[in-house]
Amino acid sequence: MPWPRKFAVWTEDWRDPNERLKSFEADLRKAGIYVRRGGDYDRWDLEVRAGLLGFARLLMAVEDHGAGNQFVRSSALA
């Protein structure tokens, strides 16, 4: 059973969290990966599919730290 994975990035380039998510989604699509966006009441932001049974759901959170700094966290939930 795959374990959940967590990723974090510190950035000094402020971007709207929705735009950051859209950019991440676009990058995945460019790589040929099937991506589905979560709805307003889902507990995840993006679902990534790989084959018939492989998938992961991604959850992203962005923390603003002032002066244009952001801490971006994402978790992959299998």
C-alpha positions as CSV (number, residue, x, y, z in Angstrom):
1,M,0.0,0.0,0.0
2,P,1.5,3.4,-0.9
3,W,2.0,5.8,1.9
4,P,0.9,9.5,1.7
5,R,3.7,11.8,0.6
6,K,4.2,15.4,1.6
7,F,6.1,18.1,-0.3
8,A,6.9,21.7,0.8
9,V,8.4,24.6,-1.1
10,W,9.4,28.1,0.2
11,T,9.0,30.8,-2.5
12,E,9.7,34.5,-2.5
13,D,7.5,34.9,-5.6
14,W,4.0,35.6,-4.4
15,R,1.2,34.1,-6.5
16,D,-2.5,33.7,-5.9
17,P,-3.1,30.2,-4.6
18,N,-5.7,29.4,-7.3
19,E,-3.3,30.5,-10.0
20,R,-0.6,28.4,-8.5
21,L,-2.9,25.4,-8.5
22,K,-3.9,26.1,-12.1
23,S,-0.3,26.3,-13.1
24,F,0.6,23.0,-11.4
25,E,-2.4,21.4,-13.2
26,A,-1.3,22.8,-16.5
27,D,2.2,21.4,-16.0
28,L,0.8,17.9,-15.3
29,R,-1.4,18.0,-18.4
30,K,1.6,19.1,-20.5
31,A,3.4,16.0,-19.3
32,G,0.5,13.9,-20.6
33,I,-0.9,13.1,-17.2
34,Y,-4.7,12.8,-16.8
35,V,-5.8,15.4,-14.1
36,R,-9.2,16.0,-12.6
37,R,-10.0,19.0,-10.4
38,G,-11.8,18.5,-7.1
39,G,-15.1,20.2,-6.4
40,D,-16.0,22.7,-3.7
41,Y,-16.9,19.9,-1.2
42,D,-14.1,17.4,-2.0
43,R,-11.3,17.0,0.5
44,W,-8.7,17.2,-2.3
45,D,-7.7,19.6,-5.0
46,L,-6.5,17.5,-7.9
47,E,-6.8,13.8,-8.8
48,V,-4.0,12.3,-11.0
49,R,-4.6,9.0,-12.8
50,A,-2.0,6.5,-14.0
51,G,-3.4,3.4,-15.7
52,L,-6.6,1.7,-14.8
53,L,-6.1,1.4,-11.1
54,G,-3.4,3.9,-10.2
55,F,-4.4,7.3,-8.9
56,A,-3.5,9.9,-6.3
57,R,-5.3,12.8,-4.9
58,L,-3.4,16.0,-4.1
59,L,-4.2,18.5,-1.5
60,M,-2.5,21.9,-1.6
61,A,-2.2,24.7,1.1
62,V,-0.5,28.0,0.7
63,E,0.7,30.0,3.7
64,D,1.5,33.8,3.2
65,H,4.4,35.0,5.3
66,G,4.5,38.7,4.2
67,A,6.8,40.6,1.9
68,G,5.7,38.3,-1.0
69,N,6.9,35.1,0.7
70,Q,4.8,31.9,0.6
71,F,5.2,28.4,1.9
72,V,3.4,25.9,-0.4
73,R,2.6,22.5,1.0
74,S,1.1,19.6,-0.9
75,S,0.1,16.1,0.2
76,A,-0.4,13.2,-2.1
77,L,-3.2,10.9,-0.7
78,A,-3.4,7.5,-2.4
